[in-house]
Structures are given as C-alpha cells and as structure tokens.
Amino acid sequence: MIDVDSTYAKAFPGLPLIFAEGFQEDGRKSMHDHASLAITSCDGNVCSVTSVSRAGEYSFMLDGHEVAGDRIQGVRDIADRLLQLAGIEGSLDIVAENRGIHSGSSDSGAAALVTAIDGLLGLGLTENQLVAHSMPASETSYRSIYGGLSMYRLSDGAVATSQLTDSSFFDDVRIFVCPFDIPRFSADVLHKAVVAHPSYGGRSREAREKVARLEAMVADDDLVGVLGLMEGDARRVHGMFDDLGYNVIKPEMRRVTEIAVKSRDDGLKAYWNVAGGSVVYVFTLREYAEDMAGLLTDANIPSQEYRVAGPARII
C-alpha cells in the first residue's frame, strides 16, 4: 500500500577489499568470492540520492539529464518486478543524483534505487532481498546495500552475500582519497581481460582463502591486518592487469602508493588501494591522519578525507 507521494533514499559508493575482478558473461556474475567496503566523505555527503514517485509513464533523470532508450530498460525491469511484487500496476518517476562520487556510483545508484522503491511501495524487503533486486543493475551493489564491510561468496554456483561487520569496526580509520584527472579503462574491459591471465585459474581458491582470513581478522579485531590484506590483494590484481598491458596505476598515481608504503618505514600505519579507476585510496589510523595529510600536501597531491560508510537508507 502506497501512503506517501514520493520516497528518497541514500546509498554510498563501494570499494573492493578482496577484488571482484573478472565476471561470467551470463548474467555478469562474479567468478569468485570477494569482499567490499562502502565509503563516503567524513560529512556523509558523497553518496547517491534517488527519489521515486508514482507516474503515468516511466521517466528517469540522472544527474539532471533524462535517460532514455536502452539505458532506462534495466531500471524499468527492476521497477516492474518490485511493482509486481507489491501487486501494483503503473509506472514510476525516478530522479537520481550522484553527489561527489569519484568511483563506485553504479553500486550506490543501484542500492539507492531499490531502497527508494521499497520504501515507496512499503514492501519491507530485507537487505538480502534488496541485494537480489539490485544486482541486475550492478553486480557488486551488495557493497552499498549493507554498508560497512560485506562479502560475496559462491558455492556450487549459488551466490550468498552478507555483512561481515558494520562501519563501527572502522571508526578508527581515515581514508585519504586522491583523484587524478587522467584517462581510465572501463570496468568491462578490465573484467574481460583479466580472465586471460595465466595465473587467473588459481584466483578462485586464492580469493576464497583471503575472504576466510578476512573473517578471522575481523573476529580478532585485527584492523591493521584487514588493511594489510586489502593492499596485498590490490597489488595482486593490479599485477595481473599490468602483465596484460592494462596499466591502471599510472605514474602519478604510483607516487601516492609509494608515499603510503614509505610512511610505514617511518612508523605510520598506512595502506593503499586502487580499484579500476583513476583514484588512489590511502587508509590509515586516526592517530596518523594528520601526518599522512602532511605527506600528501608536501607532495602537492590533493586529497579528500573519507570514512567507511553505513548501509543504504530512506531519508
């Protein structure tokens, strides 16, 4: 039963911790287990916000521009399934905005969409159900539905997603986000290319073991271990990209990773991550945040301070 005119939802962009590189063409399903974070600026304003309301026919605005043709079809399919689940005929007016997001907007956009529709229709879906409905729009949308640290596991072809720990586990973490205005490879290009790497055949077992190690580290409150595992997996995956000629980490980005690594020699606990775009993320503990900010400033590298974010929600 709809008892409101419109509903707004907010979700935060995702970032891999154990990478999700490579996917099956059939349904864009991941090839192996992985784990992810949701992140945002310290004020929580880096996010996707989506509003939905009943309408005579479908319309979809994204960042102030009307979306039509094939691009709207996936959104319509998700909306139609949820309307059918609610036993309601009709269409929706959808207005989506990505606010300050450098990377990961497909995850947060999909999460905000299904959360807003669920709120409008009063379906009361669980997080697992929201993930299932959002994944056709973004195969890693679970990151933004759950918030905090979440994981994706495969067992005999069946997918299971869950939150490993909420954002409070990372209260002592600060993230310095360093964006670069340089060309990037599309995510699809990287996903398709990496499966040809000679060592990719062992990646499924490796990722499964890393996710198990991650679970143990969280259980032991080993925050630094989690960050080290993240950097190690980023090194592993970007090594495969580099071997195949897809150098995601450009020289100017490499400077930031080197600053993070060298800072550990000076006693800072700092670890880097790079997903598939042109952004470097430096994770450190709160007590070292001022020192890390100074190192980046001294190197003339602009940065923004982020934190680990919570789940998608109605606003």
C-alpha positions as a Markdown table, in Angstrom:
| # | Residue | x | y | z |
|---|---|---|---|---|
| 1 | Met | 0.0 | 0.0 | 0.0 |
| 2 | Ile | 1.4 | 3.4 | -1.0 |
| 3 | Asp | 0.7 | 6.1 | 1.6 |
| 4 | Val | 3.4 | 8.6 | 0.5 |
| 5 | Asp | 3.7 | 10.7 | -2.6 |
| 6 | Ser | 7.5 | 10.1 | -3.0 |
| 7 | Thr | 10.4 | 8.5 | -1.3 |
| 8 | Tyr | 14.0 | 9.4 | -1.1 |
| 9 | Ala | 16.9 | 7.0 | -0.4 |
| 10 | Lys | 20.6 | 7.5 | 0.1 |
| 11 | Ala | 23.4 | 5.0 | -0.5 |
| 12 | Phe | 27.2 | 5.2 | -0.5 |
| 13 | Pro | 29.7 | 4.1 | -3.2 |
| 14 | Gly | 31.6 | 0.8 | -3.0 |
| 15 | Leu | 35.3 | -0.1 | -3.0 |
| 16 | Pro | 36.7 | -3.6 | -3.2 |
| 17 | Leu | 38.8 | -5.0 | -0.3 |
| 18 | Ile | 39.2 | -8.5 | -1.8 |
| 19 | Phe | 38.7 | -7.8 | -5.5 |
| 20 | Ala | 35.9 | -8.9 | -7.7 |
| 21 | Glu | 37.9 | -8.9 | -11.0 |
| 22 | Gly | 36.5 | -11.0 | -13.8 |
| 23 | Phe | 32.9 | -12.0 | -14.5 |
| 24 | Gln | 30.9 | -14.5 | -16.3 |
| 25 | Glu | 29.2 | -13.2 | -19.4 |
| 26 | Asp | 26.0 | -14.9 | -18.5 |
| 27 | Gly | 24.4 | -12.5 | -16.0 |
| 28 | Arg | 27.6 | -10.7 | -15.2 |
| 29 | Lys | 28.2 | -12.9 | -12.2 |
| 30 | Ser | 31.5 | -12.8 | -10.4 |
| 31 | Met | 33.9 | -15.6 | -10.9 |
| 32 | His | 34.9 | -16.0 | -7.2 |
| 33 | Asp | 34.4 | -14.8 | -3.6 |
| 34 | His | 35.2 | -11.2 | -2.8 |
| 35 | Ala | 34.7 | -8.6 | -0.1 |
| 36 | Ser | 34.0 | -4.9 | -0.2 |
| 37 | Leu | 33.6 | -1.6 | 1.7 |
| 38 | Ala | 31.1 | 1.3 | 1.4 |
| 39 | Ile | 32.8 | 4.6 | 1.8 |
| 40 | Thr | 31.9 | 8.3 | 2.0 |
| 41 | Ser | 33.3 | 11.7 | 2.9 |
| 42 | Cys | 33.5 | 12.5 | 6.6 |
| 43 | Asp | 30.3 | 14.5 | 6.4 |
| 44 | Gly | 28.5 | 11.7 | 4.6 |
| 45 | Asn | 27.7 | 13.9 | 1.6 |
| 46 | Val | 29.5 | 11.7 | -1.0 |
| 47 | Cys | 26.6 | 9.5 | -2.0 |
| 48 | Ser | 23.8 | 8.6 | -4.4 |
| 49 | Val | 20.4 | 10.0 | -3.7 |
| 50 | Thr | 17.3 | 8.7 | -5.6 |
| 51 | Ser | 13.7 | 9.8 | -5.4 |
| 52 | Val | 10.8 | 7.7 | -6.7 |
| 53 | Ser | 7.1 | 8.6 | -7.1 |
| 54 | Arg | 4.1 | 7.2 | -9.0 |
| 55 | Ala | 3.7 | 8.3 | -12.6 |
| 56 | Gly | 1.6 | 7.7 | -15.6 |
| 57 | Glu | 4.6 | 6.6 | -17.6 |
| 58 | Tyr | 8.3 | 5.9 | -16.8 |
| 59 | Ser | 10.8 | 8.7 | -16.6 |
| 60 | Phe | 14.3 | 8.6 | -15.4 |
| 61 | Met | 16.6 | 11.6 | -14.7 |
| 62 | Leu | 20.2 | 11.0 | -13.8 |
| 63 | Asp | 22.3 | 13.9 | -12.6 |
| 64 | Gly | 19.9 | 16.4 | -14.3 |
| 65 | His | 19.8 | 14.6 | -17.7 |
| 66 | Glu | 16.9 | 12.5 | -19.0 |
| 67 | Val | 17.8 | 8.9 | -19.6 |
| 68 | Ala | 16.0 | 7.1 | -22.4 |
| 69 | Gly | 16.3 | 4.1 | -24.8 |
| 70 | Asp | 18.3 | 1.0 | -23.7 |
| 71 | Arg | 19.8 | 2.7 | -20.7 |
| 72 | Ile | 16.4 | 3.0 | -19.0 |
| 73 | Gln | 15.3 | -0.5 | -19.7 |
| 74 | Gly | 17.3 | -2.1 | -16.9 |
| 75 | Val | 15.9 | 0.4 | -14.4 |
| 76 | Arg | 12.4 | -0.3 | -15.7 |
| 77 | Asp | 12.9 | -4.0 | -15.3 |
| 78 | Ile | 13.8 | -3.6 | -11.7 |
| 79 | Ala | 10.9 | -1.2 | -11.0 |
| 80 | Asp | 8.5 | -3.5 | -12.8 |
| 81 | Arg | 9.5 | -6.5 | -10.7 |
| 82 | Leu | 9.0 | -4.6 | -7.5 |
| 83 | Leu | 5.7 | -3.1 | -8.6 |
| 84 | Gln | 4.5 | -6.6 | -9.5 |
| 85 | Leu | 5.7 | -7.9 | -6.1 |
| 86 | Ala | 3.6 | -5.2 | -4.5 |
| 87 | Gly | 0.6 | -6.0 | -6.6 |
| 88 | Ile | 0.5 | -2.6 | -8.2 |
| 89 | Glu | 0.2 | -1.6 | -11.8 |
| 90 | Gly | 1.7 | 1.6 | -13.2 |
| 91 | Ser | 5.0 | 3.4 | -13.7 |
| 92 | Leu | 7.5 | 5.4 | -11.7 |
| 93 | Asp | 9.2 | 8.8 | -12.0 |
| 94 | Ile | 12.8 | 8.3 | -10.9 |
| 95 | Val | 15.3 | 11.1 | -10.2 |
| 96 | Ala | 18.8 | 10.0 | -9.3 |
| 97 | Glu | 21.8 | 12.1 | -8.4 |
| 98 | Asn | 25.4 | 11.1 | -7.7 |
| 99 | Arg | 27.0 | 13.6 | -5.3 |
| 100 | Gly | 30.8 | 13.9 | -5.4 |
| 101 | Ile | 31.4 | 10.3 | -6.3 |
| 102 | His | 34.8 | 9.5 | -8.0 |
| 103 | Ser | 34.2 | 5.8 | -8.4 |
| 104 | Gly | 31.6 | 3.2 | -7.4 |
| 105 | Ser | 28.4 | 5.1 | -8.4 |
| 106 | Ser | 26.9 | 2.1 | -10.1 |
| 107 | Asp | 26.8 | 0.3 | -6.8 |
| 108 | Ser | 25.4 | 3.2 | -4.8 |
| 109 | Gly | 23.0 | 4.1 | -7.6 |
| 110 | Ala | 21.5 | 0.6 | -7.8 |
| 111 | Ala | 21.3 | 0.4 | -4.0 |
| 112 | Ala | 19.5 | 3.8 | -3.7 |
| 113 | Leu | 17.1 | 2.8 | -6.4 |
| 114 | Val | 15.8 | -0.4 | -4.9 |
| 115 | Thr | 15.8 | 1.1 | -1.4 |
| 116 | Ala | 13.7 | 4.1 | -2.5 |
| 117 | Ile | 11.2 | 1.9 | -4.4 |
| 118 | Asp | 10.9 | -0.5 | -1.5 |
| 119 | Gly | 10.2 | 2.5 | 0.7 |
| 120 | Leu | 7.6 | 3.9 | -1.6 |
| 121 | Leu | 5.8 | 0.6 | -2.1 |
| 122 | Gly | 6.0 | -0.4 | 1.6 |
| 123 | Leu | 7.4 | -3.8 | 0.7 |
| 124 | Gly | 9.6 | -4.1 | 3.8 |
| 125 | Leu | 12.3 | -6.1 | 1.9 |
| 126 | Thr | 15.3 | -7.5 | 3.8 |
| 127 | Glu | 18.8 | -6.4 | 2.9 |
| 128 | Asn | 19.3 | -9.8 | 1.2 |
| 129 | Gln | 16.2 | -9.2 | -0.9 |
| 130 | Leu | 17.3 | -5.7 | -1.8 |
| 131 | Val | 20.6 | -7.1 | -2.9 |
| 132 | Ala | 18.9 | -9.7 | -5.2 |
| 133 | His | 16.8 | -7.0 | -6.8 |
| 134 | Ser | 19.6 | -4.5 | -7.3 |
| 135 | Met | 22.3 | -6.9 | -8.7 |
| 136 | Pro | 20.9 | -6.8 | -12.3 |
| 137 | Ala | 21.8 | -3.1 | -12.3 |
| 138 | Ser | 25.2 | -3.6 | -10.6 |
| 139 | Glu | 26.8 | -6.9 | -9.9 |
| 140 | Thr | 28.5 | -5.5 | -6.8 |
| 141 | Ser | 25.6 | -3.4 | -5.4 |
| 142 | Tyr | 25.7 | -5.5 | -2.2 |
| 143 | Arg | 28.5 | -3.2 | -1.1 |
| 144 | Ser | 26.2 | -0.3 | -0.9 |
| 145 | Ile | 23.2 | -2.1 | 0.4 |
| 146 | Tyr | 24.9 | -3.4 | 3.5 |
| 147 | Gly | 27.5 | -0.7 | 4.2 |
| 148 | Gly | 30.5 | -1.4 | 6.4 |
| 149 | Leu | 32.4 | -4.4 | 5.2 |
| 150 | Ser | 30.4 | -7.1 | 3.3 |
| 151 | Met | 31.2 | -10.2 | 1.4 |
| 152 | Tyr | 30.1 | -12.2 | -1.6 |
| 153 | Arg | 30.5 | -15.9 | -1.7 |
| 154 | Leu | 30.0 | -18.6 | -4.3 |
| 155 | Ser | 29.1 | -22.2 | -3.6 |
| 156 | Asp | 28.3 | -24.6 | -6.4 |
| 157 | Gly | 27.1 | -21.6 | -8.5 |
| 158 | Ala | 24.9 | -20.2 | -5.8 |
| 159 | Val | 25.5 | -16.6 | -4.6 |
| 160 | Ala | 25.4 | -15.6 | -0.9 |
| 161 | Thr | 26.0 | -12.1 | 0.3 |
| 162 | Ser | 26.2 | -10.7 | 3.8 |
| 163 | Gln | 27.6 | -8.0 | 6.0 |
| 164 | Leu | 30.8 | -9.1 | 7.8 |
| 165 | Thr | 30.9 | -6.1 | 10.1 |
| 166 | Asp | 29.3 | -2.7 | 10.2 |
| 167 | Ser | 31.1 | 0.6 | 9.8 |
| 168 | Ser | 31.8 | 1.0 | 13.5 |
| 169 | Phe | 34.6 | -1.6 | 13.1 |
| 170 | Phe | 36.4 | 1.1 | 11.1 |
| 171 | Asp | 35.7 | 4.1 | 13.4 |
| 172 | Asp | 39.5 | 4.5 | 13.9 |
| 173 | Val | 40.2 | 4.5 | 10.1 |
| 174 | Arg | 40.6 | 7.6 | 7.9 |
| 175 | Ile | 40.8 | 7.3 | 4.2 |
| 176 | Phe | 42.6 | 9.9 | 2.0 |
| 177 | Val | 41.1 | 9.9 | -1.4 |
| 178 | Cys | 43.4 | 11.1 | -4.2 |
| 179 | Pro | 41.6 | 11.5 | -7.6 |
| 180 | Phe | 43.5 | 12.1 | -10.8 |
| 181 | Asp | 42.1 | 13.6 | -14.0 |
| 182 | Ile | 43.6 | 11.0 | -16.4 |
| 183 | Pro | 42.0 | 8.5 | -18.8 |
| 184 | Arg | 40.9 | 5.2 | -17.3 |
| 185 | Phe | 40.0 | 1.8 | -18.6 |
| 186 | Ser | 36.3 | 0.8 | -18.5 |
| 187 | Ala | 35.4 | -1.7 | -15.9 |
| 188 | Asp | 34.1 | -4.1 | -18.5 |
| 189 | Val | 37.4 | -4.0 | -20.4 |
| 190 | Leu | 39.3 | -5.0 | -17.2 |
| 191 | His | 36.8 | -7.7 | -16.2 |
| 192 | Lys | 37.0 | -9.3 | -19.6 |
| 193 | Ala | 40.8 | -9.0 | -20.0 |
| 194 | Val | 41.9 | -10.3 | -16.6 |
| 195 | Val | 40.5 | -13.8 | -17.0 |
| 196 | Ala | 43.1 | -14.5 | -19.7 |
| 197 | His | 46.0 | -14.0 | -17.2 |
| 198 | Pro | 48.0 | -17.3 | -16.8 |
| 199 | Ser | 47.5 | -17.3 | -13.0 |
| 200 | Tyr | 43.8 | -16.5 | -13.0 |
| 201 | Gly | 42.9 | -20.1 | -12.8 |
| 202 | Gly | 44.0 | -20.2 | -9.2 |
| 203 | Arg | 42.3 | -17.0 | -8.3 |
| 204 | Ser | 39.1 | -18.6 | -7.1 |
| 205 | Arg | 40.9 | -20.6 | -4.4 |
| 206 | Glu | 43.1 | -17.7 | -3.5 |
| 207 | Ala | 40.2 | -15.3 | -3.1 |
| 208 | Arg | 38.2 | -17.9 | -1.0 |
| 209 | Glu | 41.2 | -18.2 | 1.3 |
| 210 | Lys | 41.6 | -14.5 | 1.6 |
| 211 | Val | 37.9 | -14.0 | 2.5 |
| 212 | Ala | 38.3 | -16.7 | 5.2 |
| 213 | Arg | 41.4 | -14.9 | 6.5 |
| 214 | Leu | 39.4 | -11.6 | 6.5 |
| 215 | Glu | 36.7 | -13.2 | 8.6 |
| 216 | Ala | 39.2 | -14.3 | 11.1 |
| 217 | Met | 40.9 | -10.9 | 11.3 |
| 218 | Val | 37.5 | -9.2 | 11.9 |
| 219 | Ala | 36.7 | -11.7 | 14.6 |
| 220 | Asp | 40.1 | -10.9 | 16.2 |
| 221 | Asp | 39.6 | -7.1 | 15.9 |
| 222 | Asp | 42.7 | -7.0 | 13.7 |
| 223 | Leu | 42.1 | -3.8 | 12.0 |
| 224 | Val | 45.6 | -3.3 | 10.7 |
| 225 | Gly | 45.6 | -6.9 | 9.4 |
| 226 | Val | 42.5 | -6.1 | 7.4 |
| 227 | Leu | 44.1 | -3.1 | 5.8 |
| 228 | Gly | 47.2 | -5.0 | 5.0 |
| 229 | Leu | 45.2 | -7.8 | 3.4 |
| 230 | Met | 43.4 | -5.1 | 1.3 |
| 231 | Glu | 46.7 | -3.6 | 0.0 |
| 232 | Gly | 48.1 | -7.1 | -0.7 |
| 233 | Asp | 45.1 | -8.0 | -2.9 |
| 234 | Ala | 45.2 | -4.7 | -4.7 |
| 235 | Arg | 48.9 | -5.5 | -5.5 |
| 236 | Arg | 47.9 | -8.9 | -6.7 |
| 237 | Val | 45.2 | -7.8 | -9.0 |
| 238 | His | 47.0 | -4.8 | -10.4 |
| 239 | Gly | 50.0 | -7.0 | -11.1 |
| 240 | Met | 47.7 | -9.1 | -13.3 |
| 241 | Phe | 46.4 | -6.0 | -15.1 |
| 242 | Asp | 50.0 | -4.8 | -15.6 |
| 243 | Asp | 51.1 | -8.1 | -17.0 |
| 244 | Leu | 48.3 | -7.9 | -19.6 |
| 245 | Gly | 49.2 | -4.3 | -20.6 |
| 246 | Tyr | 46.4 | -2.6 | -18.7 |
| 247 | Asn | 48.4 | -0.3 | -16.5 |
| 248 | Val | 45.6 | 1.1 | -14.3 |
| 249 | Ile | 48.0 | 2.7 | -11.8 |
| 250 | Lys | 49.6 | 5.5 | -13.8 |
| 251 | Pro | 53.0 | 7.0 | -12.7 |
| 252 | Glu | 51.3 | 10.0 | -11.0 |
| 253 | Met | 49.1 | 7.5 | -9.1 |
| 254 | Arg | 52.1 | 5.3 | -8.2 |
| 255 | Arg | 53.6 | 8.3 | -6.3 |
| 256 | Val | 50.7 | 8.1 | -3.8 |
| 257 | Thr | 51.1 | 4.3 | -3.3 |
| 258 | Glu | 54.9 | 4.8 | -2.8 |
| 259 | Ile | 54.2 | 7.5 | -0.2 |
| 260 | Ala | 51.9 | 5.1 | 1.7 |
| 261 | Val | 54.5 | 2.3 | 1.6 |
| 262 | Lys | 57.4 | 4.6 | 2.6 |
| 263 | Ser | 55.4 | 6.0 | 5.5 |
| 264 | Arg | 55.3 | 2.6 | 7.1 |
| 265 | Asp | 59.1 | 2.8 | 7.4 |
| 266 | Asp | 58.6 | 5.9 | 9.4 |
| 267 | Gly | 56.2 | 4.2 | 11.8 |
| 268 | Leu | 52.9 | 5.2 | 10.2 |
| 269 | Lys | 50.3 | 2.5 | 9.6 |
| 270 | Ala | 49.1 | 3.4 | 6.1 |
| 271 | Tyr | 47.9 | 1.1 | 3.2 |
| 272 | Trp | 46.8 | 1.9 | -0.3 |
| 273 | Asn | 44.1 | 0.7 | -2.6 |
| 274 | Val | 43.2 | 1.4 | -6.2 |
| 275 | Ala | 40.1 | -0.1 | -7.8 |
| 276 | Gly | 39.7 | 0.2 | -11.6 |
| 277 | Gly | 39.6 | 3.9 | -11.9 |
| 278 | Ser | 42.0 | 6.9 | -11.6 |
| 279 | Val | 41.7 | 7.3 | -7.8 |
| 280 | Val | 44.2 | 6.2 | -5.1 |
| 281 | Tyr | 42.9 | 5.5 | -1.6 |
| 282 | Val | 45.2 | 5.7 | 1.4 |
| 283 | Phe | 43.9 | 4.1 | 4.5 |
| 284 | Thr | 45.4 | 5.0 | 7.9 |
| 285 | Leu | 44.5 | 5.1 | 11.5 |
| 286 | Arg | 43.2 | 8.2 | 13.1 |
| 287 | Glu | 46.3 | 8.8 | 15.1 |
| 288 | Tyr | 48.4 | 9.0 | 11.9 |
| 289 | Ala | 45.9 | 11.0 | 9.8 |
| 290 | Glu | 47.5 | 14.4 | 10.4 |
| 291 | Asp | 50.9 | 13.0 | 9.4 |
| 292 | Met | 49.5 | 11.4 | 6.3 |
| 293 | Ala | 47.7 | 14.6 | 5.3 |
| 294 | Gly | 51.0 | 16.5 | 5.7 |
| 295 | Leu | 52.9 | 13.9 | 3.5 |
| 296 | Leu | 50.4 | 14.3 | 0.7 |
| 297 | Thr | 50.4 | 18.1 | 1.0 |
| 298 | Asp | 54.2 | 18.2 | 0.8 |
| 299 | Ala | 54.0 | 16.1 | -2.4 |
| 300 | Asn | 51.4 | 18.5 | -3.9 |
| 301 | Ile | 48.8 | 15.7 | -4.1 |
| 302 | Pro | 45.3 | 17.0 | -3.4 |
| 303 | Ser | 43.2 | 14.7 | -1.2 |
| 304 | Gln | 39.8 | 14.4 | 0.5 |
| 305 | Glu | 39.3 | 12.7 | 3.8 |
| 306 | Tyr | 36.8 | 9.8 | 3.8 |
| 307 | Arg | 35.5 | 7.2 | 6.2 |
| 308 | Val | 33.8 | 3.8 | 5.9 |
| 309 | Ala | 30.0 | 4.3 | 5.4 |
| 310 | Gly | 26.8 | 2.7 | 6.7 |
| 311 | Pro | 24.0 | 1.0 | 4.8 |
| 312 | Ala | 21.6 | 2.3 | 2.2 |
| 313 | Arg | 18.6 | 4.0 | 3.9 |
| 314 | Ile | 15.5 | 6.1 | 3.4 |
| 315 | Ile | 16.0 | 9.8 | 4.1 |
